[in-house]
Amino acid sequence: MKFTASRLSEGNKIFPAEIYLDSIGVTVRIPGLFSGESKQFDFNHIVSVDINTPMIGFSTITIFAGGTKMSAHGFTKIEVKQIQQGIKDGQLASKKISEKRVTTKIHSSDIKQFSVADEIIKLKTLLDEGTISRQEFESEKAKLLGN
């Protein structure tokens, strides 16, 4: 999901800030004339998300992760709340994936032999449920197949 700051807000007249939400994390781009700033934050590394929504004017969102912070200005109140909720949802999904991997590893270590085909079927089920992304599915499948 992509959010673009308003060109009417301060500092965004020519190059508006952009925020991208995907299945892995959030990317904040602050473009500039000759250079810009862009940071990718994985959901599981984000510590907090602060939003500043004044009565009049555009809102600011600040993301803190691993000792790094990045702010973007020029979004509507609704947009910053959607971004904040999207990050929370992404963090929950990331946590569920981690918990399922731990559970799978525990069960796999209890069983002396396991079928690679059975494990791929389990991964496919997680993919179909939307618990893991296509990229994660392909990565785990490659590990199981020894590629």
C-alpha positions in Angstrom: 0.0 0.0 0.0 1.4 3.4 -0.9 0.8 6.7 0.8 1.9 10.0 -0.7 2.1 13.3 1.2 0.2 16.3 0.0 2.1 18.8 -2.1 0.4 21.5 -0.2 2.2 20.7 3.0 5.4 22.3 4.1 8.6 20.8 2.6 6.6 18.7 0.0 6.0 21.1 -2.8 8.1 19.5 -5.4 9.0 16.1 -3.9 6.3 14.8 -1.6 7.2 12.1 1.0 6.1 8.6 0.4 5.4 5.7 2.7 5.0 2.1 1.4 3.6 -0.8 3.4 4.3 -4.3 2.3 4.2 -7.8 3.8 7.7 -7.4 5.3 7.7 -3.9 6.7 7.4 -0.2 5.9 9.6 2.0 3.7 9.7 5.8 4.2 11.0 7.9 1.3 11.8 11.6 1.6 12.9 12.6 -1.9 15.1 15.6 -2.6 16.4 17.5 -5.6 19.8 15.9 -5.7 19.5 13.4 -2.9 16.9 12.0 -0.7 16.5 9.7 2.2 14.9 6.3 2.2 14.7 3.8 5.1 13.2 0.3 5.2 11.9 -0.9 8.6 11.0 -4.6 9.2 7.9 -5.0 11.2 9.6 -7.0 13.9 12.2 -4.2 14.4 9.8 -1.3 14.9 9.6 -0.2 18.5 7.0 2.5 18.2 5.0 4.7 15.8 4.1 8.2 16.9 1.6 10.4 15.1 1.1 14.1 15.5 -2.3 15.2 14.2 -2.9 18.9 14.7 -6.4 20.4 14.7 -5.6 22.3 11.5 -3.0 21.2 8.9 -1.3 18.1 7.9 -0.1 15.2 10.2 3.3 13.8 10.9 4.2 10.2 11.5 7.5 9.1 13.2 8.7 5.5 13.2 11.3 4.3 15.7 13.3 1.1 15.1 16.6 -0.1 16.4 17.9 3.3 17.5 16.8 4.9 14.2 13.9 7.2 13.7 12.4 8.7 10.6 9.6 11.3 10.3 7.4 12.1 7.3 5.0 15.1 7.2 2.1 16.0 4.9 -0.4 13.2 5.4 -4.0 13.5 6.4 -5.2 12.3 9.8 -6.9 9.4 8.3 -3.8 8.4 6.3 -1.5 8.4 9.4 -4.0 6.4 11.3 -4.2 3.9 8.4 -0.4 3.7 8.3 -0.2 3.2 12.1 -2.8 0.5 11.9 -1.1 -1.2 9.0 2.1 -1.3 10.9 0.4 -2.8 14.0 -1.3 -5.4 11.7 2.1 -6.2 10.1 3.7 -6.6 13.5 1.0 -9.1 14.6 1.3 -11.1 11.4 5.1 -11.2 11.8 4.7 -12.3 15.4 2.3 -15.1 14.3 4.8 -16.3 11.7 7.6 -16.4 14.2 5.5 -18.3 16.7 4.5 -20.9 14.0 8.1 -21.3 13.0 9.1 -22.0 16.6 6.2 -24.5 17.0 7.2 -26.2 13.7 10.8 -26.4 14.8 9.8 -27.9 18.2 7.6 -30.5 16.6 10.2 -31.3 13.9 12.9 -31.9 16.5 10.6 -34.3 18.3 10.1 -36.4 15.2 13.2 -38.3 14.1 12.1 -38.5 10.4 9.9 -36.1 8.6 8.7 -36.0 5.0 9.9 -33.0 3.0 6.7 -33.2 1.0 4.7 -32.9 4.3 6.6 -29.8 5.3 6.1 -28.2 1.9 2.4 -28.9 2.2 2.4 -27.2 5.6 4.1 -24.2 4.1 1.6 -24.1 1.3 -1.2 -24.1 3.8 0.4 -21.1 5.6 0.8 -19.3 2.3 -2.9 -20.0 1.4 -4.0 -18.7 4.8 -2.0 -15.5 4.2 0.2 -16.2 7.2 3.4 -16.2 5.2 4.3 -14.3 2.0 5.1 -15.9 -1.4 8.8 -14.9 -0.8 8.9 -16.7 2.6 7.2 -19.8 1.1 9.8 -20.0 -1.7 12.7 -19.4 0.7 11.6 -22.1 3.2 10.8 -24.5 0.3 14.3 -24.0 -1.1 15.8 -24.8 2.4 13.8 -28.0 2.6 14.9 -29.1 -0.9 18.5 -28.3 -0.1 18.8 -25.5 -2.8 
